[in-house]
């Protein structure tokens, strides 16, 4: 069945969304074929006062912003001229809610996509505030997604049926909104039907934004009573009004049990620790039931704009084997960057040294962050510490798989398979992260080895200069400066020169062995197919989930289909075991093997005796350095400089003793 206006036509079955007062359909321009969205109001909508009916039309006509769905026209139905139709911009990506309901986003959006949501919603809300408009129904279902030709998302606020003009100091008493996203005061009156005399200000939108951002970041609602928000409304209200200060989530896992409060975003969401640290204070201050304590829009816009204007610097702590995303202002100095690195790694600024693309990266505290090299997750700055740092290893935990329904039930099996697909996506993400971390460990240590090799070459060159000058030093002691050497037995130092050279060459040999071992690890990494195997298992599980979706729609299955359904359930169980085995016995084991090979077997065991030897060499060279310094410019005349005497580079990063902070 089709319907139309003067310029647009659509199928009544092609529904994009359904609400209490209207339905939204995908339509086409009769002349150009251009896709649009039409909002068709139902009979219930006309029971509202005329000014309320016209409010959305007038509101959309006034608003013009890239992050607000555009209104093209207001037309009338052919069959019923009194029935108004809003012709609006069509968003090909559906809504943010559609995106969050995809199993791969069961644990929230990826960090880049979340930042796009954050920026678009903040910009759209800022435009509303500039025009004195409060939306009153912010939720993922009212945030549409447009996908550009380059594949990038643009999010747009829509559904202004509940919106009205309201300045910051004004209040309203009418109730609109969706209960999971409602401010507690509005929830009490609209959902629990409790009479109250409270009025509401513009900050009610901030609560809804906070719930929406939490949902987008984690894939879950922040406040969940046992049985769910719709089944346990009293506890839902209790959670929101009794939330402790700075808490951002509360979940009741057991019937009549305690509320478990969270003050941080969950470990399994896809956001980096760097972004979490920026986002949590925003959520804590807008998810505040007390309207007097809640942030105002000015504070909200200032805080979110501060986050969005920061640049990201990707850092990989080589000794700890951990990736980090540093959010810092481009105009800040490197000293601020050092502090942010310390906050995430525990490595103090005086112990921080960096490598980038195989070379030492020298950062002066006063230099601007804007002058840092461009980094990516695949091409980070490597952090090294003068102190031995404990390898932190994997940051993610093994995902928990949902319990499989024991009985045949198409509805329960569908829900189980949907949840399972989300969990297997998480397994795959963790497996990819482990693989990437192994790559970065090897990449970083290759760079480290090459830099140490260069310093060994410099040390050998210095040794050669020193040996060539032995006779000159002896003559200097007898003829030119006998008092300089009064308290120093230079001959003993000179006699030890061959030992110094042998120690450096032995060090070079050990580096060569280490290079060979790392090459073996690199070959094993290149041949590793763990991620591909897990991806293949995921695809099989997705196929079963799609079949279960069809079974759910069918409802009552015939005998043969029921047997197939049961067989697929057995296959699901087998696939789950294979995924867990791949993760535990393959991905994790290989990751820990690289850690052991690089950190323990090679650096701590193979280099144990060499470390003491090289420290002795360093001390002797320092003694010689003092001699030469007191000899004035003698060695300068012979082309030998003091710089080679200091172990100033990466030479002792993993071998220096820990003597204190």
C-alpha positions as CSV (number, residue, x, y, z in Angstrom):
1,X,0.0,0.0,0.0
2,X,1.4,3.4,-0.9
3,X,0.7,6.9,0.2
4,X,1.7,10.3,-1.2
5,X,1.7,14.0,-1.0
6,X,1.9,16.4,-4.0
7,X,5.7,15.8,-4.4
8,X,6.5,12.6,-2.5
9,X,5.4,9.0,-2.5
10,X,6.2,6.1,-0.1
11,X,5.2,2.6,0.9
12,X,3.3,2.3,4.2
13,X,5.4,-0.8,4.9
14,X,8.7,1.0,4.5
15,X,8.8,2.2,8.1
16,X,11.9,3.9,9.6
17,X,10.4,4.6,13.0
18,X,7.2,4.5,15.0
19,X,6.2,6.8,17.8
20,X,3.1,7.6,19.9
21,X,1.9,10.4,17.6
22,X,3.6,9.7,14.2
23,X,5.4,7.2,12.0
24,X,8.4,7.9,9.8
25,X,8.7,6.4,6.4
26,X,11.3,6.3,3.6
27,X,9.9,8.2,0.6
28,X,11.0,9.5,-2.8
29,X,10.6,12.7,-4.7
30,X,8.2,12.0,-7.5
31,X,10.3,13.9,-10.0
32,X,13.9,13.4,-9.0
33,X,13.8,10.1,-7.1
34,X,15.6,11.7,-4.2
35,X,15.3,9.8,-0.9
36,X,13.7,11.6,2.0
37,X,12.1,10.8,5.3
38,X,8.5,11.7,5.8
39,X,6.9,12.0,9.2
40,X,3.2,11.2,9.0
41,X,1.1,12.2,12.0
42,X,-1.6,9.8,13.3
43,X,-5.0,10.5,14.7
44,X,-3.7,10.7,18.3
45,X,-1.5,13.6,17.4
46,X,-4.5,15.8,16.5
47,X,-5.9,15.5,20.0
48,X,-3.1,17.8,21.1
49,X,-3.6,21.5,21.3
50,X,-3.0,23.2,17.9
51,X,0.0,25.2,19.2
52,X,1.6,21.9,20.3
53,X,0.9,20.4,16.8
54,X,2.5,23.4,15.1
55,X,5.5,23.6,17.5
56,X,7.6,21.0,15.7
57,X,7.0,22.5,12.3
58,X,8.0,26.0,13.5
59,X,11.0,24.6,15.5
60,X,12.5,22.8,12.5
61,X,12.0,25.8,10.2
62,X,14.0,27.9,12.6
63,X,16.9,25.5,13.2
64,X,19.6,25.2,10.6
65,X,22.7,23.2,11.4
66,X,24.6,20.2,10.0
67,X,24.0,18.2,13.2
68,X,20.2,18.7,13.1
69,X,18.0,16.9,10.6
70,X,16.9,19.4,7.9
71,X,13.2,20.1,7.2
72,X,12.6,20.3,3.4
73,X,8.8,21.0,3.4
74,X,5.5,20.6,5.2
75,X,2.9,18.9,2.9
76,X,-0.5,17.4,3.1
77,X,-1.7,13.8,2.4
78,X,-3.5,13.4,-0.9
79,X,-6.3,11.4,0.7
80,X,-6.6,13.7,3.7
81,X,-5.6,17.3,3.2
82,X,-5.8,18.0,7.0
83,X,-3.2,15.4,7.7
84,X,0.2,17.1,7.8
85,X,3.4,15.5,6.6
86,X,7.0,16.6,7.5
87,X,9.4,16.0,4.6
88,X,12.9,15.7,6.1
89,X,16.4,14.8,5.4
90,X,16.9,11.0,5.0
91,X,19.8,9.5,7.1
92,X,21.0,6.4,5.5
93,X,22.8,5.1,8.6
94,X,19.6,4.7,10.7
95,X,19.8,5.9,14.3
96,X,22.5,5.7,16.9
97,X,20.2,3.2,18.6
98,X,20.2,1.0,15.5
99,X,24.0,1.1,15.6
100,X,24.2,0.3,19.3
101,X,21.9,-2.7,18.8
102,X,24.3,-4.2,16.3
103,X,26.1,-7.1,18.1
104,X,29.6,-5.8,17.3
105,X,28.7,-2.7,19.4
106,X,27.4,-4.7,22.4
107,X,30.3,-3.2,24.5
108,X,30.0,0.3,23.0
109,X,31.3,2.1,20.0
110,X,35.0,2.3,18.9
111,X,36.9,5.3,20.2
112,X,36.9,7.2,16.8
113,X,33.2,6.7,16.3
114,X,32.4,7.7,19.9
115,X,34.3,10.9,19.4
116,X,32.2,11.6,16.3
117,X,29.0,11.1,18.3
118,X,30.4,13.4,21.1
119,X,31.3,16.2,18.7
120,X,28.1,16.0,16.7
121,X,25.7,15.9,19.7
122,X,27.6,18.7,21.4
123,X,27.5,20.9,18.3
124,X,23.8,20.2,17.7
125,X,22.9,20.9,21.4
126,X,25.0,24.1,21.3
127,X,22.9,25.2,18.3
128,X,19.7,24.5,20.3
129,X,21.0,26.5,23.2
130,X,21.9,29.4,21.0
131,X,18.3,29.4,19.8
132,X,16.8,29.0,23.3
133,X,15.5,25.5,22.6
134,X,15.3,22.5,25.0
135,X,14.8,19.2,23.2
136,X,13.4,17.1,26.2
137,X,13.7,13.8,24.4
138,X,17.4,13.2,23.8
139,X,18.1,9.5,23.4
140,X,20.0,7.3,20.8
141,X,16.8,6.7,18.9
142,X,16.5,10.4,18.2
143,X,20.1,10.8,17.0
144,X,20.3,9.9,13.3
145,X,23.4,8.8,11.4
146,X,24.3,10.0,7.9
147,X,27.1,8.1,6.2
148,X,29.1,10.2,3.7
149,X,30.8,9.2,0.5
150,X,34.0,8.7,2.5
151,X,32.3,6.4,4.9
152,X,32.5,8.8,7.8
153,X,29.5,9.3,10.1
154,X,27.6,12.6,10.8
155,X,25.1,12.4,13.6
156,X,22.0,14.6,13.6
157,X,19.4,15.4,16.3
158,X,15.8,14.7,15.3
159,X,12.3,14.5,16.6
160,X,11.5,17.9,18.0
161,X,7.9,17.0,18.9
162,X,8.7,17.5,22.6
163,X,11.0,20.5,22.1
164,X,10.1,24.0,23.2
165,X,11.7,27.4,23.6
166,X,13.2,27.8,27.0
167,X,15.9,30.1,28.3
168,X,18.5,29.0,30.9
169,X,16.6,30.6,33.8
170,X,13.2,29.4,32.8
171,X,11.3,26.3,33.9
172,X,8.6,24.0,32.5
173,X,6.1,21.6,34.1
174,X,4.9,19.4,31.2
175,X,6.4,15.9,30.8
176,X,8.0,14.4,27.7
177,X,10.7,11.9,27.1
178,X,11.6,8.2,27.1
179,X,11.8,6.7,30.6
180,X,15.3,5.2,30.5
181,X,16.7,8.6,29.6
182,X,14.5,10.8,31.8
183,X,15.8,13.0,34.6
184,X,14.8,11.4,37.9
185,X,12.4,14.3,38.8
186,X,10.6,13.8,35.5
187,X,10.7,10.0,35.9
188,X,8.9,10.3,39.3
189,X,6.1,12.2,37.8
190,X,5.7,10.7,34.3
191,X,6.5,7.0,35.1
192,X,5.7,6.5,38.7
193,X,2.7,8.9,38.5
194,X,3.5,10.6,41.7
195,X,2.1,14.1,42.1
196,X,4.7,16.8,42.7
197,X,5.1,20.5,42.3
198,X,8.5,20.5,40.8
199,X,9.4,22.4,37.7
200,X,12.1,21.5,35.3
201,X,14.9,23.5,33.6
202,X,17.2,23.1,30.7
203,X,19.4,20.8,32.7
204,X,17.0,17.9,32.2
205,X,18.5,17.6,28.7
206,X,21.9,17.2,30.3
207,X,20.8,14.1,32.2
208,X,19.5,12.5,29.0
209,X,22.7,13.4,27.2
210,X,24.7,11.8,30.0
211,X,22.7,8.5,29.8
212,X,23.1,8.6,26.0
213,X,26.8,9.1,26.1
214,X,27.2,6.3,28.6
215,X,25.1,4.0,26.4
216,X,27.2,4.9,23.4
217,X,30.5,4.4,25.3
218,X,29.6,1.0,26.9
219,X,26.7,-0.5,24.9
220,X,24.6,-0.5,28.2
221,X,22.4,1.8,30.2
222,X,24.1,3.3,33.3
223,X,21.2,2.6,35.7
224,X,19.8,-0.9,35.6
225,X,17.6,-2.6,38.3
226,X,17.3,-6.3,38.5
227,X,14.9,-7.4,35.7
228,X,15.5,-4.2,33.7
229,X,14.3,-0.6,33.9
230,X,10.8,-1.3,32.4
231,X,10.1,-4.2,34.9
232,X,11.4,-2.7,38.1
233,X,10.5,1.0,37.9
234,X,10.6,1.7,41.7
235,X,14.2,0.4,42.0
236,X,15.1,2.3,38.8
237,X,14.0,5.5,40.4
238,X,15.7,4.6,43.7
239,X,19.0,4.0,41.8
240,X,18.9,7.4,40.1
241,X,18.0,9.5,43.2
242,X,20.3,7.7,45.6
243,X,23.3,7.7,43.3
244,X,26.4,8.8,45.3
245,X,28.3,11.9,44.2
246,X,30.7,11.2,41.2
247,X,29.2,7.7,40.6
248,X,28.3,7.3,36.9
249,X,26.5,3.9,37.0
250,X,24.5,1.7,39.3
251,X,23.4,-1.9,38.7
252,X,21.4,-4.3,40.8
253,X,22.5,-7.8,39.8
254,X,20.4,-9.8,42.4
255,X,16.7,-9.4,43.2
256,X,16.3,-7.2,46.2
257,X,20.1,-7.1,46.3
258,X,22.4,-4.1,46.8
259,X,23.2,-1.6,44.1
260,X,26.7,-1.9,42.7
261,X,28.0,1.6,42.0
262,X,30.6,2.4,39.4
263,X,32.9,5.5,39.4
264,X,34.7,4.5,36.2
265,X,33.7,3.3,32.7
266,X,33.9,-0.5,32.5
267,X,37.2,-2.2,31.5
268,X,35.6,-3.9,28.5
269,X,34.4,-0.8,26.6
270,X,36.4,0.2,23.6
271,X,37.6,3.6,24.9
272,X,41.2,4.2,25.9
273,X,42.2,5.0,29.4
274,X,43.2,8.4,28.2
275,X,39.7,9.2,26.9
276,X,38.0,7.6,29.9
277,X,39.9,10.0,32.2
278,X,38.6,13.0,30.2
279,X,35.0,11.7,29.9
280,X,34.2,10.4,33.4
281,X,34.2,13.9,35.1
282,X,31.8,15.1,32.4
283,X,29.4,12.1,33.0
284,X,29.7,12.5,36.8
285,X,28.6,16.1,36.7
286,X,25.7,15.8,34.3
287,X,24.3,12.6,35.7
288,X,23.4,14.5,38.9
289,X,19.8,14.3,40.1
290,X,20.0,17.5,42.1
291,X,19.4,20.3,39.6
292,X,21.2,22.7,41.9
293,X,24.4,20.6,41.8
294,X,24.2,19.6,38.2
295,X,26.4,21.4,35.7
296,X,24.8,24.0,33.6
297,X,25.2,24.0,29.8
298,X,28.0,26.5,29.9
299,X,30.1,24.1,32.0
300,X,29.1,21.1,29.9
301,X,30.0,22.8,26.6
302,X,33.3,24.1,28.1
303,X,34.3,20.6,29.3
304,X,33.3,18.7,26.2
305,X,34.9,21.3,23.9
306,X,38.1,21.0,26.0
307,X,38.1,17.2,25.3
308,X,37.3,17.6,21.6
309,X,40.1,20.2,21.1
310,X,42.8,18.0,22.4
311,X,45.2,16.2,20.1
312,X,45.9,12.5,20.5
313,X,49.4,11.2,20.8
314,X,49.8,7.4,20.7
315,X,52.5,6.0,23.0
316,X,53.7,2.5,23.6
317,X,55.5,1.7,26.8
318,X,58.0,-0.8,25.7
319,X,59.1,-2.3,29.0
320,X,55.5,-2.5,30.3
321,X,54.1,-3.7,26.9
322,X,51.1,-1.4,27.1
323,X,49.6,1.0,24.5
324,X,48.4,4.4,25.7
325,X,46.5,7.3,24.1
326,X,47.5,10.6,25.5
327,X,45.0,13.5,25.1
328,X,46.7,16.8,25.4
329,X,46.2,20.4,24.0
330,X,48.3,21.2,20.9
331,X,49.4,24.5,22.6
332,X,50.7,22.7,25.7
333,X,54.4,22.2,26.3
334,X,56.1,18.8,26.3
335,X,56.3,19.0,30.1
336,X,52.5,18.6,30.2
337,X,52.8,15.7,27.8
338,X,55.4,14.1,30.2
339,X,52.9,14.5,33.1
340,X,50.1,12.8,31.1
341,X,52.4,10.0,30.2
342,X,53.3,9.6,33.9
343,X,49.6,9.6,34.9
344,X,49.0,6.6,32.6
345,X,52.3,4.6,32.9
346,X,53.7,5.6,36.3
347,X,57.0,6.5,34.6
348,X,58.2,9.9,36.0
349,X,59.4,12.5,33.5
350,X,63.0,12.2,34.5
351,X,63.0,8.5,33.6
352,X,61.1,9.0,30.3
353,X,63.0,8.5,27.1
354,X,61.4,8.1,23.7
355,X,62.0,6.4,20.3
356,X,60.1,7.2,17.1
357,X,60.5,5.4,13.8
358,X,63.7,3.8,14.9
359,X,65.5,6.9,16.2
360,X,65.8,8.6,19.6
361,X,63.2,11.4,20.0
362,X,64.6,14.2,22.1
363,X,61.9,16.3,23.7
364,X,62.7,19.6,25.5
365,X,60.2,20.4,28.3
366,X,59.5,23.8,26.7
367,X,58.7,22.6,23.2
368,X,55.1,22.7,22.1
369,X,53.0,19.5,21.7
370,X,52.1,20.7,18.2
371,X,55.7,20.0,17.2
372,X,55.5,16.3,18.2
373,X,55.6,13.9,15.3
374,X,52.3,12.6,13.9
375,X,51.5,9.3,15.5
376,X,49.0,6.5,14.9
377,X,48.1,3.3,16.8
378,X,50.4,1.4,14.3
379,X,53.2,4.1,14.5
380,X,53.4,5.2,18.1
381,X,56.1,6.9,20.1
382,X,57.9,4.3,22.1
383,X,58.5,5.0,25.8
384,X,61.6,3.6,27.6
385,X,62.4,4.1,31.2
386,X,65.9,4.2,32.9
387,X,64.5,1.9,35.6
388,X,63.4,-1.7,35.1
389,X,59.6,-1.5,34.6
390,X,57.4,-4.5,35.3
391,X,55.6,-5.7,32.1
392,X,51.9,-5.0,32.7
393,X,50.9,-7.3,29.8
394,X,47.3,-7.7,28.6
395,X,45.0,-4.9,29.8
396,X,41.8,-6.7,28.7
397,X,40.1,-9.5,30.5
398,X,38.6,-12.6,29.0
399,X,35.0,-11.8,28.0
400,X,32.2,-13.7,29.8
401,X,30.0,-15.8,27.6
402,X,26.3,-15.8,28.3
403,X,24.7,-19.0,29.7
404,X,23.2,-21.2,27.0
405,X,19.4,-21.9,27.4
406,X,19.0,-25.5,28.4
407,X,15.6,-26.0,26.8
408,X,14.3,-25.5,23.3
409,X,12.9,-21.9,23.1
410,X,13.2,-19.9,19.9
411,X,12.9,-16.6,21.7
412,X,15.5,-17.4,24.4
413,X,17.8,-19.0,21.8
414,X,17.6,-15.9,19.6
415,X,18.4,-13.6,22.6
416,X,21.3,-15.9,23.6
417,X,22.8,-16.0,20.1
418,X,22.6,-12.2,19.8
419,X,24.4,-11.7,23.1
420,X,26.9,-14.4,22.0
421,X,27.8,-12.6,18.8
422,X,28.6,-9.5,20.8
423,X,30.8,-11.4,23.1
424,X,32.7,-13.2,20.2
425,X,33.3,-9.8,18.6
426,X,34.9,-8.8,21.9
427,X,37.0,-11.9,21.9
428,X,38.1,-11.0,18.4
429,X,39.0,-7.4,19.4
430,X,41.1,-8.7,22.3
431,X,42.8,-11.2,20.0
432,X,43.6,-8.4,17.5
433,X,44.9,-6.2,20.4
434,X,47.2,-9.0,21.5
435,X,48.5,-9.5,18.0
436,X,49.1,-5.7,17.6
437,X,50.9,-5.5,21.0
438,X,53.2,-8.3,19.9
439,X,54.0,-6.4,16.7
440,X,54.8,-3.3,18.7
441,X,57.0,-5.1,21.2
442,X,59.1,-6.5,18.4
443,X,59.1,-3.2,16.5
444,X,60.2,-1.3,19.6
445,X,63.0,-3.7,20.6
446,X,64.3,-3.8,17.0
447,X,64.6,0.0,17.2
448,X,66.2,-0.2,20.6
449,X,68.8,-2.8,19.5
450,X,69.8,-0.7,16.5
451,X,70.3,2.4,18.7
452,X,72.4,0.5,21.1
453,X,74.5,-1.0,18.3
454,X,75.2,2.6,17.1
455,X,76.4,3.5,20.6
456,X,78.6,0.4,20.7
457,X,80.2,1.6,17.4
458,X,80.8,5.0,19.0
459,X,82.4,3.4,22.0
460,X,84.7,1.3,19.8
461,X,85.7,4.4,17.9
462,X,86.5,6.1,21.2
463,X,88.5,3.1,22.3
464,X,90.5,3.3,19.1
465,X,91.2,7.0,19.7
466,X,92.2,6.3,23.3
467,X,94.6,3.5,22.3
468,X,96.3,5.6,19.7
469,X,96.9,8.3,22.3
470,X,98.4,5.9,24.9
471,X,102.0,7.0,24.4
472,X,101.1,10.7,24.3
473,X,99.4,10.3,27.7
474,X,102.5,8.7,29.1
475,X,104.7,11.5,27.9
476,X,102.2,14.1,29.2
477,X,102.4,12.5,32.6
478,X,106.2,12.7,32.7
479,X,106.8,16.0,31.0
480,X,103.8,18.4,30.8
481,X,101.6,17.7,33.8
482,X,103.0,15.5,36.4
483,X,100.9,17.0,39.2
484,X,97.6,16.2,37.3
485,X,98.2,12.5,37.8
486,X,99.6,12.6,41.3
487,X,96.7,10.7,42.8
488,X,95.8,8.5,39.8
489,X,97.5,5.4,38.4
490,X,96.9,6.0,34.8
491,X,98.8,2.9,33.7
492,X,96.3,0.6,35.3
493,X,93.5,2.3,33.3
494,X,95.5,2.1,30.1
495,X,96.3,-1.6,30.7
496,X,92.6,-2.3,30.9
497,X,91.8,-0.8,27.5
498,X,91.8,-4.3,25.8
499,X,89.3,-5.5,28.4
500,X,87.0,-2.5,27.6
501,X,87.1,-3.3,24.0
502,X,86.4,-7.0,24.6
503,X,83.5,-6.1,26.8
504,X,81.9,-3.9,24.1
505,X,82.5,-6.5,21.4
506,X,80.9,-9.2,23.7
507,X,78.0,-6.9,24.2
508,X,77.7,-6.5,20.4
509,X,77.7,-10.3,20.0
510,X,74.9,-10.6,22.6
511,X,72.9,-8.0,20.7
512,X,73.4,-10.1,17.5
513,X,72.0,-13.1,19.3
514,X,69.1,-11.1,20.6
515,X,68.4,-9.8,17.1
516,X,68.2,-13.5,15.9
517,X,65.8,-14.4,18.6
518,X,63.6,-11.4,17.8
519,X,63.7,-12.4,14.1
520,X,62.3,-15.8,15.1
521,X,59.5,-14.1,17.1
522,X,58.7,-11.9,14.1
523,X,58.5,-15.0,11.8
524,X,56.2,-16.7,14.3
525,X,54.0,-13.6,14.4
526,X,53.8,-13.4,10.6
527,X,52.7,-17.0,10.5
528,X,50.2,-16.7,13.3
529,X,46.6,-17.3,12.1
530,X,44.8,-17.0,15.4
531,X,42.9,-13.8,14.5
532,X,41.8,-15.3,11.1
533,X,40.6,-18.5,12.8
534,X,38.6,-16.6,15.3
535,X,37.1,-14.4,12.6
536,X,36.0,-17.6,10.7
537,X,34.3,-18.9,13.9
538,X,32.6,-15.6,14.4
539,X,31.1,-15.7,10.9
540,X,29.8,-19.2,11.6
541,X,28.2,-18.0,14.8
542,X,26.7,-15.0,13.0
543,X,25.1,-17.4,10.4
544,X,23.5,-19.4,13.2
545,X,22.3,-16.2,14.8
546,X,20.7,-15.1,11.5
547,X,18.9,-18.4,11.3
548,X,17.7,-18.1,14.8
549,X,16.3,-14.6,13.9
550,X,14.2,-16.2,11.2
551,X,13.1,-18.9,13.6
552,X,12.0,-16.3,16.1
553,X,9.9,-14.6,13.4
554,X,8.4,-17.9,12.4
555,X,7.5,-18.8,16.0
556,X,6.2,-22.3,15.8
557,X,8.7,-24.5,13.9
558,X,7.9,-27.7,12.0
559,X,9.6,-30.9,13.2
560,X,12.5,-30.7,10.7
561,X,13.2,-27.1,11.3
562,X,13.1,-27.7,15.1
563,X,15.7,-30.5,14.7
564,X,18.0,-28.2,12.6
565,X,17.6,-25.5,15.3
566,X,18.7,-28.0,17.9
567,X,21.7,-29.2,15.8
568,X,22.8,-25.6,15.4
569,X,22.7,-25.1,19.1
570,X,25.1,-28.0,19.5
571,X,27.3,-26.3,16.8
572,X,27.2,-23.0,18.8
573,X,28.5,-24.9,21.9
574,X,31.3,-26.3,19.8
575,X,32.2,-23.0,18.3
576,X,32.3,-21.3,21.8
577,X,34.8,-23.9,23.0
578,X,37.0,-23.4,20.0
579,X,37.0,-19.6,20.5
580,X,38.0,-19.9,24.1
581,X,40.6,-22.5,23.3
582,X,42.1,-20.2,20.6
583,X,42.1,-17.3,23.0
584,X,43.6,-19.1,26.0
585,X,45.9,-21.7,24.3
586,X,46.9,-19.7,21.3
587,X,46.6,-15.9,21.5
588,X,47.5,-15.6,25.2
589,X,50.2,-18.2,25.1
590,X,52.0,-16.6,22.2
591,X,51.7,-13.2,23.7
592,X,53.2,-14.4,27.0
593,X,55.9,-16.2,25.0
594,X,57.0,-12.9,23.4
595,X,57.1,-11.2,26.8
596,X,59.1,-14.1,28.2
597,X,61.5,-14.2,25.2
598,X,62.1,-10.5,25.2
599,X,62.0,-9.4,28.8
600,X,62.9,-12.5,30.9
601,X,64.9,-15.0,28.9
602,X,66.9,-12.5,26.9
603,X,67.2,-9.3,28.9
604,X,67.2,-10.6,32.5
605,X,68.9,-13.9,32.1
606,X,71.2,-13.7,29.1
607,X,72.4,-10.2,30.0
608,X,72.7,-10.8,33.7
609,X,76.5,-11.2,33.9
610,X,77.1,-8.8,31.1
611,X,75.3,-6.1,33.0
612,X,77.8,-6.1,35.8
613,X,80.7,-6.2,33.4
614,X,79.4,-3.2,31.4
615,X,78.8,-1.2,34.6
616,X,82.4,-1.8,35.6
617,X,83.5,-0.6,32.1
618,X,81.3,2.5,32.5
619,X,82.9,3.3,35.9
620,X,86.4,2.9,34.5
621,X,85.6,5.1,31.5
622,X,84.2,7.7,33.9
623,X,87.5,7.6,35.8
624,X,89.4,8.1,32.5
625,X,87.0,10.9,31.7
626,X,88.2,12.7,34.8
627,X,91.8,12.3,33.9
628,X,91.3,13.6,30.4
629,X,89.2,16.5,31.7
630,X,92.1,17.6,33.9
631,X,94.5,17.3,31.0
632,X,92.8,20.3,29.4
633,X,92.6,20.3,25.6
634,X,95.2,17.7,24.9
635,X,92.7,15.2,23.4
636,X,90.9,17.9,21.5
637,X,94.1,18.5,19.6
638,X,94.1,14.7,18.7
639,X,90.5,14.7,17.5
640,X,89.1,12.8,20.6
641,X,86.1,14.2,22.3
642,X,84.7,13.7,25.8
643,X,81.2,12.7,24.7
644,X,82.1,9.1,24.0
645,X,83.0,8.5,27.6
646,X,79.5,9.0,28.9
647,X,76.9,6.2,28.6
648,X,74.4,8.9,27.7
649,X,72.2,7.0,25.2
650,X,70.1,3.9,25.4
651,X,73.1,1.7,26.4
652,X,72.1,1.1,30.0
653,X,68.3,1.4,29.9
654,X,67.7,-2.2,30.8
655,X,70.9,-2.9,32.7
656,X,71.3,0.0,35.1
657,X,70.8,-0.8,38.8
658,X,67.9,0.6,40.7
659,X,69.4,2.9,43.3
660,X,66.3,4.9,44.2
661,X,64.1,7.6,42.8
